[in-house]
């Protein structure tokens, strides 16, 4: 009877999410499509929040219980601190677990970005997010950021400082540098993922010091990133030629597979792309698959994409057409379902910025599923 009761509780326990730095919601979508309820959404930049609302409306997803908050996260550390506390208390009234998820803006930790670290304006938001977690005490949290926070020595020191603060606040931690290829995303993109769960919710057997000793990161991974990168992928082909996919390669990790899967030619965002005033001749000289340069990288139809990031003058070209990628194509490379649509009145610069900032959908699905199963098995 006890085992059956435990299985029933595990299967029916609700998990409610407060989302911060939500962008247009790629990370959130992976969670809400896999057993979580998004109850509060916070995004400072209004065009991104408007896109979040628009996409959810088109997909028939209900509005969050505690609303959309177009505000600086620091308001929840001061003016609206009590409101957030009341929301969390209310969310727990039915026995639900409460979690925070978010990826603070990362240019200050990115080698390709500002690289100002924790003292940069964006870097300070990581500290704010940590302080919010420590003050609000959710049952668990996800902190997501760029690999520079993990691999760059001075940024890594800040990351370890945050981990120490979380541990002192009573969280057991698990962190990993994860590549989106591992979850079936057609894109080479590294992200640092840090998960914290209250030690009081976990059996002692799951905790080793301040670490979660048995978090199953690889449970829902489909590929090993290094193995994928080591395959004999096509190199380059003359622009306008018709290369084929060599046998033995995973087609589902290719650009063309996702263009076809999402029917990008007929997607509502298919015509949303930048048209250069000049440079068309230059575009036609770049071979398919030549991604060696900083800008004007032409994707190969039968390879995965470089990191989907379109800031700092980085331009990705269509494999077979003399133009830049459309928003529909960029969304497909982030592994979004084809039903995900950006607003028609959103500016092109905002479209590509929010797509480039987002967590790939299938990566989010994999992490959300792994975390949910772990919480249901080891917390009561």
TIVONU-485651 format. One record per residue (C-alpha): residue number from 1; z, y, x. Coordinates in Angstrom, 1 decimal. Each point is the difference from the previous one (the first is absolute). Example, Ala and Ser with C-alpha at 12.3 -4.5 7.8 and 13.67 -1.06 7.14 Angstrom:
@num->1, w->7.8, v->-4.5, u->12.3
@num->2, w->-0.7, v->3.4, u->1.4
//
This chain:
@num->1, w->0.0, v->0.0, u->0.0
@num->2, w->0.9, v->2.5, u->2.8
@num->3, w->-3.4, v->-0.6, u->1.7
@num->4, w->-1.9, v->0.5, u->-3.3
@num->5, w->2.0, v->3.1, u->-0.7
@num->6, w->-0.8, v->1.4, u->3.5
@num->7, w->-3.7, v->-0.8, u->-0.5
@num->8, w->0.0, v->1.8, u->-3.3
@num->9, w->1.7, v->3.1, u->1.4
@num->10, w->-2.3, v->0.0, u->3.0
@num->11, w->-3.1, v->-0.1, u->-2.3
@num->12, w->1.2, v->2.7, u->-2.3
@num->13, w->1.7, v->2.5, u->2.2
@num->14, w->-1.8, v->3.3, u->-0.2
@num->15, w->-0.8, v->2.0, u->3.2
@num->16, w->-0.4, v->3.7, u->-0.5
@num->17, w->-1.7, v->2.3, u->2.5
@num->18, w->0.5, v->3.7, u->0.8
@num->19, w->-3.1, v->1.0, u->1.9
@num->20, w->-0.1, v->2.9, u->2.5
@num->21, w->-3.0, v->1.5, u->1.9
@num->22, w->-2.1, v->-1.8, u->-2.6
@num->23, w->-3.4, v->1.5, u->0.7
@num->24, w->-2.3, v->-1.3, u->-2.7
@num->25, w->1.9, v->-3.3, u->-0.1
@num->26, w->-1.6, v->-2.8, u->2.0
@num->27, w->3.4, v->-1.3, u->1.2
@num->28, w->1.5, v->0.3, u->-3.5
@num->29, w->-2.9, v->-1.8, u->-1.6
@num->30, w->0.6, v->-3.0, u->2.2
@num->31, w->3.6, v->-0.1, u->-1.1
@num->32, w->-0.5, v->0.7, u->-3.7
@num->33, w->-2.7, v->-2.7, u->-0.3
@num->34, w->2.4, v->-2.6, u->1.5
@num->35, w->3.2, v->0.0, u->-1.9
@num->36, w->1.5, v->3.4, u->0.5
@num->37, w->0.4, v->3.0, u->-2.3
@num->38, w->-0.7, v->3.5, u->1.5
@num->39, w->2.5, v->2.2, u->-1.7
@num->40, w->-0.3, v->3.3, u->2.0
@num->41, w->-2.8, v->1.4, u->2.0
@num->42, w->0.4, v->2.9, u->2.5
@num->43, w->-3.0, v->1.7, u->1.6
@num->44, w->0.0, v->3.5, u->1.4
@num->45, w->-3.7, v->0.7, u->0.1
@num->46, w->-1.2, v->0.6, u->-3.6
@num->47, w->-3.6, v->-1.2, u->0.4
@num->48, w->1.3, v->-3.4, u->1.2
@num->49, w->2.4, v->-0.2, u->-2.9
@num->50, w->-2.7, v->0.9, u->-2.5
@num->51, w->-2.1, v->-2.8, u->1.5
@num->52, w->2.9, v->-2.4, u->-0.4
@num->53, w->0.3, v->0.9, u->-3.7
@num->54, w->-3.7, v->-0.2, u->-0.6
@num->55, w->-0.4, v->-3.4, u->1.6
@num->56, w->2.9, v->-1.5, u->-1.9
@num->57, w->-1.3, v->1.4, u->-3.3
@num->58, w->-3.3, v->-1.6, u->0.6
@num->59, w->1.6, v->-3.3, u->0.9
@num->60, w->2.3, v->0.0, u->-3.1
@num->61, w->3.2, v->0.1, u->2.1
@num->62, w->3.0, v->1.7, u->-1.8
@num->63, w->1.6, v->3.2, u->1.3
@num->64, w->3.1, v->-0.5, u->2.2
@num->65, w->3.3, v->0.0, u->-2.0
@num->66, w->1.4, v->3.0, u->2.0
@num->67, w->-3.2, v->1.9, u->0.3
@num->68, w->-2.3, v->1.4, u->2.6
@num->69, w->1.7, v->2.4, u->2.4
@num->70, w->-2.3, v->2.6, u->1.8
@num->71, w->2.6, v->1.2, u->2.4
@num->72, w->1.3, v->-0.1, u->3.6
@num->73, w->2.1, v->-3.1, u->0.6
@num->74, w->2.7, v->2.2, u->1.4
@num->75, w->0.8, v->1.2, u->-3.6
@num->76, w->1.4, v->-3.5, u->-0.6
@num->77, w->2.4, v->0.7, u->2.9
@num->78, w->1.2, v->3.2, u->-1.5
@num->79, w->-1.0, v->1.5, u->-3.4
@num->80, w->-0.8, v->-3.2, u->-1.8
@num->81, w->2.4, v->-2.3, u->1.8
@num->82, w->2.1, v->-0.7, u->-3.1
@num->83, w->-3.1, v->-0.6, u->-2.1
@num->84, w->-1.2, v->-2.7, u->2.4
@num->85, w->3.4, v->-1.6, u->0.0
@num->86, w->0.1, v->-0.1, u->-3.8
@num->87, w->-3.5, v->-1.6, u->-0.1
@num->88, w->1.0, v->-2.7, u->2.5
@num->89, w->3.2, v->-0.7, u->-2.0
@num->90, w->-2.1, v->-0.2, u->-3.2
@num->91, w->-2.5, v->-2.3, u->1.6
@num->92, w->2.7, v->-2.4, u->1.0
@num->93, w->1.6, v->-0.2, u->-3.4
@num->94, w->-2.0, v->-3.1, u->-1.0
@num->95, w->0.8, v->-1.8, u->3.3
@num->96, w->-3.2, v->1.0, u->1.7
@num->97, w->-0.3, v->0.4, u->3.7
@num->98, w->-1.1, v->3.5, u->1.2
@num->99, w->-2.2, v->0.6, u->2.9
@num->100, w->-1.6, v->3.0, u->1.8
@num->101, w->-3.5, v->-0.2, u->1.5
@num->102, w->-1.8, v->2.6, u->2.0
@num->103, w->-2.0, v->1.0, u->3.0
@num->104, w->0.8, v->3.5, u->1.2
@num->105, w->-3.0, v->2.0, u->1.3
@num->106, w->-0.8, v->-1.3, u->3.5
@num->107, w->-2.2, v->2.4, u->2.0
@num->108, w->3.0, v->0.9, u->2.2
@num->109, w->0.3, v->-3.6, u->1.2
@num->110, w->-3.7, v->-0.7, u->0.3
@num->111, w->-1.7, v->0.2, u->3.4
@num->112, w->-3.2, v->1.1, u->-1.8
@num->113, w->2.0, v->2.6, u->-2.0
@num->114, w->2.5, v->2.7, u->0.9
@num->115, w->2.3, v->-2.3, u->2.0
@num->116, w->3.0, v->2.5, u->-0.4
@num->117, w->2.4, v->-2.8, u->-0.8
@num->118, w->3.2, v->0.5, u->-1.9
@num->119, w->0.0, v->3.8, u->0.6
@num->120, w->-3.3, v->0.5, u->-1.8
@num->121, w->0.0, v->1.1, u->-3.6
@num->122, w->-1.3, v->-3.4, u->-1.2
@num->123, w->2.3, v->-1.9, u->2.5
@num->124, w->3.0, v->1.7, u->-1.6
@num->125, w->-0.9, v->-1.6, u->-3.3
@num->126, w->0.7, v->-3.4, u->1.4
@num->127, w->3.5, v->1.2, u->0.7
@num->128, w->0.2, v->1.3, u->-3.6
@num->129, w->-1.1, v->-3.3, u->-1.4
@num->130, w->2.6, v->-1.8, u->2.1
@num->131, w->2.7, v->2.4, u->-1.1
@num->132, w->-1.1, v->-0.5, u->-3.6
@num->133, w->0.3, v->-3.8, u->0.3
@num->134, w->3.4, v->0.2, u->1.7
@num->135, w->1.3, v->2.5, u->-2.6
@num->136, w->-1.4, v->-1.7, u->-3.1
@num->137, w->0.7, v->-3.6, u->1.1
@num->138, w->-2.8, v->-1.9, u->-1.7
@num->139, w->0.3, v->-3.8, u->0.2
@num->140, w->-2.9, v->-0.2, u->2.3
@num->141, w->-2.7, v->2.2, u->1.5
@num->142, w->-3.4, v->0.0, u->1.7
@num->143, w->-0.8, v->2.6, u->2.7
@num->144, w->-3.7, v->0.0, u->1.0
@num->145, w->-1.6, v->1.9, u->2.9
@num->146, w->-2.7, v->0.0, u->2.7
@num->147, w->0.2, v->-2.2, u->3.1
@num->148, w->0.7, v->3.1, u->2.2
@num->149, w->3.5, v->-0.1, u->-1.3
@num->150, w->0.3, v->-3.5, u->1.4
@num->151, w->-2.0, v->0.1, u->3.2
@num->152, w->0.5, v->3.5, u->1.4
@num->153, w->3.2, v->0.1, u->2.1
@num->154, w->1.4, v->3.3, u->-1.2
@num->155, w->-0.8, v->-0.7, u->-3.7
@num->156, w->1.4, v->-3.5, u->0.3
@num->157, w->3.3, v->1.5, u->1.1
@num->158, w->0.0, v->1.9, u->-3.3
@num->159, w->-0.9, v->-3.1, u->-1.9
@num->160, w->2.9, v->-1.9, u->1.6
@num->161, w->2.3, v->3.0, u->-0.9
@num->162, w->-1.0, v->-0.4, u->-3.7
@num->163, w->0.6, v->-3.7, u->0.1
@num->164, w->3.5, v->0.5, u->1.4
@num->165, w->0.8, v->2.5, u->-2.8
@num->166, w->-1.2, v->-2.5, u->-2.6
@num->167, w->2.0, v->-2.8, u->1.5
@num->168, w->3.1, v->2.3, u->0.1
@num->169, w->-0.6, v->0.7, u->-3.7
@num->170, w->0.2, v->-3.8, u->-0.8
@num->171, w->-3.6, v->-1.2, u->0.1
@num->172, w->-1.3, v->-3.1, u->1.7
@num->173, w->-3.5, v->0.7, u->1.4
@num->174, w->-3.3, v->-1.6, u->0.7
@num->175, w->-2.9, v->1.7, u->1.6
@num->176, w->-3.5, v->-0.9, u->1.1
@num->177, w->-3.2, v->1.5, u->1.3
@num->178, w->-2.5, v->-1.3, u->-2.6
@num->179, w->-3.8, v->0.1, u->0.0
@num->180, w->-1.8, v->0.3, u->-3.4
@num->181, w->-2.5, v->-2.7, u->1.1
@num->182, w->2.8, v->-2.5, u->-0.4
@num->183, w->0.0, v->0.5, u->-3.7
@num->184, w->-3.7, v->-0.1, u->-0.6
@num->185, w->-0.7, v->3.7, u->0.3
@num->186, w->-3.5, v->0.7, u->1.6
@num->187, w->1.6, v->2.5, u->2.4
@num->188, w->1.7, v->0.0, u->3.4
@num->189, w->3.1, v->2.1, u->-0.8
@num->190, w->3.5, v->-0.4, u->1.6
@num->191, w->3.1, v->1.1, u->-1.9
@num->192, w->3.6, v->-0.2, u->0.8
@num->193, w->2.1, v->-1.4, u->-2.9
@num->194, w->3.7, v->0.2, u->-0.2
@num->195, w->1.9, v->-1.8, u->-2.8
@num->196, w->3.7, v->0.5, u->-0.6
@num->197, w->2.2, v->-2.0, u->-2.4
@num->198, w->3.7, v->0.6, u->-0.6
@num->199, w->2.0, v->-2.4, u->2.0
@num->200, w->2.3, v->-0.4, u->-3.0
@num->201, w->-2.8, v->-1.6, u->-2.0
@num->202, w->-0.9, v->-2.6, u->2.6
@num->203, w->1.7, v->-3.2, u->1.1
@num->204, w->1.4, v->0.1, u->3.5
@num->205, w->-2.5, v->-2.7, u->1.0
@num->206, w->-2.8, v->2.5, u->-0.5
@num->207, w->1.5, v->2.6, u->2.4
@num->208, w->0.1, v->0.1, u->3.7
@num->209, w->1.8, v->3.1, u->1.2
@num->210, w->-1.9, v->2.8, u->-1.8
@num->211, w->-3.2, v->-2.1, u->-0.4
@num->212, w->-1.3, v->-2.1, u->-2.9
@num->213, w->-0.3, v->-3.2, u->1.8
@num->214, w->-2.4, v->-1.8, u->-2.3
@num->215, w->-2.3, v->2.5, u->-1.6
@num->216, w->-3.3, v->-1.9, u->-0.4
@num->217, w->-2.5, v->2.6, u->1.1
@num->218, w->-2.8, v->-2.5, u->0.4
@num->219, w->0.4, v->-1.8, u->-3.4
@num->220, w->-2.8, v->1.7, u->-1.8
@num->221, w->-2.2, v->0.9, u->3.0
@num->222, w->-3.5, v->-1.4, u->-0.2
@num->223, w->-1.1, v->0.6, u->3.6
@num->224, w->1.3, v->0.6, u->3.5
@num->225, w->-1.2, v->3.4, u->1.1
@num->226, w->-0.6, v->-0.9, u->3.7
@num->227, w->-1.9, v->-3.1, u->-1.1
@num->228, w->-2.2, v->2.0, u->-2.4
@num->229, w->-0.8, v->2.6, u->2.7
@num->230, w->-0.9, v->-2.8, u->2.4
@num->231, w->-2.7, v->-1.5, u->-2.2
@num->232, w->-3.7, v->0.5, u->1.0
@num->233, w->-0.7, v->2.9, u->-2.3
@num->234, w->-3.4, v->1.6, u->0.1
@num->235, w->-0.2, v->2.9, u->2.4
@num->236, w->-2.7, v->2.6, u->-0.8
@num->237, w->-3.3, v->-0.1, u->-1.7
@num->238, w->-2.8, v->2.6, u->-0.3
@num->239, w->0.5, v->2.4, u->-2.9
@num->240, w->-2.3, v->-1.2, u->-2.8
@num->241, w->-0.1, v->-3.6, u->1.2
@num->242, w->1.3, v->-2.9, u->-2.0
@num->243, w->2.7, v->-1.9, u->1.9
@num->244, w->1.5, v->-3.2, u->-1.5
@num->245, w->3.6, v->-1.2, u->-0.1
@num->246, w->0.4, v->-2.7, u->2.8
@num->247, w->1.4, v->-3.3, u->-1.2
@num->248, w->3.7, v->-0.6, u->0.2
@num->249, w->1.2, v->3.5, u->-0.5
@num->250, w->2.3, v->1.0, u->-2.9
@num->251, w->-2.4, v->1.9, u->-2.3
@num->252, w->2.9, v->1.4, u->-2.0
@num->253, w->1.0, v->2.1, u->2.9
@num->254, w->-3.4, v->1.8, u->0.2
@num->255, w->-1.1, v->3.4, u->-1.2
@num->256, w->-2.9, v->-1.4, u->-2.0
@num->257, w->2.2, v->-2.5, u->-1.9
@num->258, w->2.2, v->2.8, u->-1.3
@num->259, w->-2.8, v->2.3, u->-0.8
@num->260, w->-1.4, v->-2.8, u->-2.2
@num->261, w->3.4, v->-1.0, u->-1.4
@num->262, w->0.7, v->3.5, u->-1.2
@num->263, w->-3.6, v->0.7, u->-1.0
@num->264, w->0.2, v->3.3, u->1.9
@num->265, w->-3.5, v->1.1, u->-1.0
@num->266, w->1.1, v->0.2, u->-3.6
@num->267, w->3.6, v->1.1, u->0.5
@num->268, w->1.0, v->3.4, u->-1.5
@num->269, w->0.6, v->1.3, u->3.5
@num->270, w->-3.3, v->-1.2, u->1.4
@num->271, w->-1.5, v->3.4, u->0.4
@num->272, w->3.1, v->1.6, u->1.5
@num->273, w->-1.0, v->0.4, u->3.6
@num->274, w->-0.5, v->2.9, u->2.5
@num->275, w->-3.6, v->1.1, u->0.4
@num->276, w->-0.5, v->1.7, u->3.4
@num->277, w->-2.0, v->3.1, u->0.2
@num->278, w->-1.4, v->-1.3, u->3.2
@num->279, w->0.3, v->-3.2, u->2.1
@num->280, w->-2.1, v->-2.3, u->-2.1
@num->281, w->-2.3, v->-0.8, u->3.0
@num->282, w->3.1, v->-0.8, u->2.1
@num->283, w->1.3, v->-2.4, u->-2.7
@num->284, w->-3.3, v->-1.9, u->0.2
@num->285, w->0.3, v->-0.6, u->3.7
@num->286, w->3.4, v->-1.7, u->-0.1
@num->287, w->-0.2, v->-3.8, u->-0.1
@num->288, w->1.7, v->-2.1, u->-2.6
@num->289, w->3.3, v->-1.1, u->1.3
@num->290, w->0.3, v->2.7, u->2.7
@num->291, w->3.6, v->1.2, u->-0.4
@num->292, w->0.5, v->0.9, u->3.7
@num->293, w->0.1, v->3.7, u->-0.5
@num->294, w->2.8, v->2.2, u->-1.4
@num->295, w->-2.2, v->1.2, u->-2.9
@num->296, w->-3.1, v->-1.2, u->-1.8
@num->297, w->0.9, v->-3.6, u->0.2
@num->298, w->-2.4, v->-2.2, u->-1.9
@num->299, w->1.6, v->-3.0, u->-1.7
@num->300, w->-1.6, v->-3.4, u->0.3
@num->301, w->-0.5, v->-1.7, u->-3.3
@num->302, w->1.1, v->-3.4, u->1.4
@num->303, w->3.1, v->1.2, u->1.8
@num->304, w->3.3, v->1.5, u->-1.1
@num->305, w->0.5, v->3.7, u->0.2
@num->306, w->1.9, v->2.0, u->2.5
@num->307, w->3.1, v->1.7, u->-1.4
@num->308, w->-0.9, v->1.9, u->-3.1
@num->309, w->1.0, v->3.5, u->1.1
@num->310, w->-2.2, v->3.0, u->-0.4
@num->311, w->2.0, v->2.8, u->1.5
@num->312, w->-0.4, v->1.6, u->3.4
@num->313, w->-3.8, v->0.1, u->-0.4
@num->314, w->-0.3, v->-3.7, u->-0.2
@num->315, w->-3.0, v->-0.9, u->-2.0
@num->316, w->-1.1, v->-3.5, u->-1.2
@num->317, w->-3.6, v->-0.6, u->-0.9
@num->318, w->-1.4, v->-2.5, u->-2.5
@num->319, w->-1.4, v->-3.1, u->1.7
@num->320, w->-3.5, v->0.2, u->-1.6
@num->321, w->-0.3, v->3.6, u->-1.3
@num->322, w->-0.3, v->3.3, u->1.8
@num->323, w->3.1, v->1.5, u->-1.4
@num->324, w->3.8, v->-0.1, u->0.2
@num->325, w->2.0, v->-2.5, u->-2.0
@num->326, w->0.7, v->0.8, u->-3.7
@num->327, w->3.5, v->0.1, u->-1.4
@num->328, w->-0.8, v->-3.2, u->-1.9
@num->329, w->-0.9, v->-1.7, u->3.3
@num->330, w->3.1, v->1.3, u->1.7
@num->331, w->2.2, v->-1.3, u->-2.9
@num->332, w->-1.6, v->-3.4, u->0.3
@num->333, w->0.9, v->-0.1, u->3.7
@num->334, w->3.5, v->0.7, u->-0.9
@num->335, w->-0.3, v->-3.2, u->-2.2
@num->336, w->0.7, v->1.8, u->-3.2
@num->337, w->-1.1, v->-1.6, u->-3.3
@num->338, w->-3.2, v->1.5, u->-1.3
@num->339, w->1.8, v->1.3, u->-3.0
@num->340, w->1.8, v->2.5, u->2.2
@num->341, w->-1.7, v->3.4, u->-0.4
@num->342, w->0.6, v->3.4, u->1.5
@num->343, w->-0.3, v->3.1, u->-2.3
@num->344, w->-3.6, v->1.4, u->-0.2
@num->345, w->1.3, v->3.5, u->0.5
@num->346, w->2.0, v->-0.8, u->3.2
@num->347, w->-1.5, v->1.6, u->3.1
@num->348, w->-1.7, v->-2.2, u->2.5
@num->349, w->2.4, v->1.0, u->2.8
@num->350, w->2.9, v->-1.0, u->-2.2
@num->351, w->-1.6, v->-3.2, u->-1.0
@num->352, w->-0.6, v->-1.2, u->3.5
@num->353, w->3.4, v->1.2, u->1.3
@num->354, w->1.9, v->-1.9, u->-2.7
@num->355, w->-2.1, v->-3.1, u->0.6
@num->356, w->0.5, v->0.2, u->3.7
@num->357, w->3.8, v->0.5, u->-0.4
@num->358, w->0.5, v->-2.9, u->-2.3
@num->359, w->1.4, v->-3.5, u->0.7
@num->360, w->-2.7, v->-2.6, u->-0.5
@num->361, w->0.5, v->-1.6, u->-3.4
@num->362, w->-0.1, v->-3.6, u->1.1
@num->363, w->2.5, v->0.7, u->2.8
@num->364, w->2.3, v->1.5, u->-2.7
@num->365, w->-0.5, v->-3.0, u->-2.2
@num->366, w->0.9, v->-2.4, u->2.8
@num->367, w->3.1, v->1.9, u->1.0
@num->368, w->1.1, v->0.5, u->-3.6
@num->369, w->-0.4, v->-3.7, u->-0.8
@num->370, w->1.9, v->-1.1, u->3.1
@num->371, w->2.8, v->2.5, u->-0.6
@num->372, w->0.3, v->-0.9, u->-3.7
@num->373, w->0.2, v->-3.7, u->0.7
@num->374, w->2.6, v->0.6, u->2.7
@num->375, w->2.2, v->2.2, u->-2.2
@num->376, w->-0.2, v->-2.5, u->-2.9
@num->377, w->1.0, v->-2.9, u->2.3
@num->378, w->2.8, v->1.6, u->2.0
@num->379, w->1.5, v->2.7, u->-2.1
@num->380, w->1.9, v->-0.2, u->-3.3
//
